[in-house]
Amino acid sequence: MAVNDTNFTDYNKLNVKGKSGILNFFHEYRETNKIFSEFHCRDWQGFSSIFFTILILLVFLSTHCPSLPLFAEEALWNELDHLSWETNYVAASQKSKEQSKNLLIYFYAITDSPLIPNSTEERFVKVGSNEIRQVVYVSPQLQKPLPIAAACREFEQRAFYKREVLDLLNNYILLKLPINAVQESELERQSGVPILDLPKFREMGHLPGLAVIDYEHNDASYYENLVGILPFLRAKPPTSEQVQTFLTLPPGTLTQRTLIYAMRIHPERPLSTMGTFHPFVTKEATDHSVYQAKKGVLGHQNFGTRSTRISGELEQGSVSEICAQSWTDEGLFEAAIGCVRAWRNSSGHWSAARKKHTYYGYDMVLGSNNIWYATGIFVD
């Protein structure tokens, strides 16, 4: 996910204090900054002096230190302290099912693992007015362990420290697990297998990050399936704004929601996912992605037939379409980011992606050639 234009430049600042764990860092961060919430008044002359001095200090802090917690945010810290995180995969899954709430899993790392090397790097090459993204594979002799523990500490300090994000967590059952957690139940019929080794978590790449399993839509094909991933790709965790985007994606499959997420976090804020996520339009996007993946060829094959079918079903409007493909052997998450970048570098595709449409559908499918094929369809 290391993309030049998505504000990832400061994610790898190391913080060696403390251990991984959300509550540990919430406590430590608050205690460090407690000086701003304590006043000793014995040296002040009169109530008015105290009042105006505090007022001036508050204005100064809010202007020059926007990241520091102030008095009005003490309640927010208390809520963060009391977030209820489950620690057992099976129990949390059952609780989610009983309450018809989606399960949000935070996989975290306490130490850096030599088993997770930095095997790829991104490079960006200017070709005319376009910036071409290249994925370069690092020689095994040059690979180094990813600083995933530092990434988790960075994430835990800042990701949930925002009212909008905290409120969204109430819609989920929360589960916190180390990346080496082992599944000890017959629920998956693979007792003793590391949870991140289960087939459903393959696209997490054994990395720390967030994952969502759907227990809310019991009549959908994706019920009880993984429908969202936010891995700390190259040890770079998301911002609060990106977590908020992740937690507010429309219901859908993992591939659909990942491509929508990639579009929504683009810094230019394209509007194509701001209309209605329509099931029929989405099915057409899925079917065309399947067709491209089967043929191993990118294109708008049979668009005329597809457009007529969509217009007839919805009884309205003009239909437009965008298509893209990933680099070979990319994971789903990185491939989705790359496909959005490809659209950005095509004026025709981007003119459609950046507009708000009445209806839209997105999906992507992996071909036997290990290339992802993505399709977006819009109706106005």
Order of alpha helices (4+ residues) and beta strands (2+ residues): alpha-alpha-alpha-beta-alpha-beta-beta-beta-alpha-alpha-beta-beta-beta-beta-beta-alpha-alpha-beta-alpha-alpha-beta-alpha-alpha-beta-beta
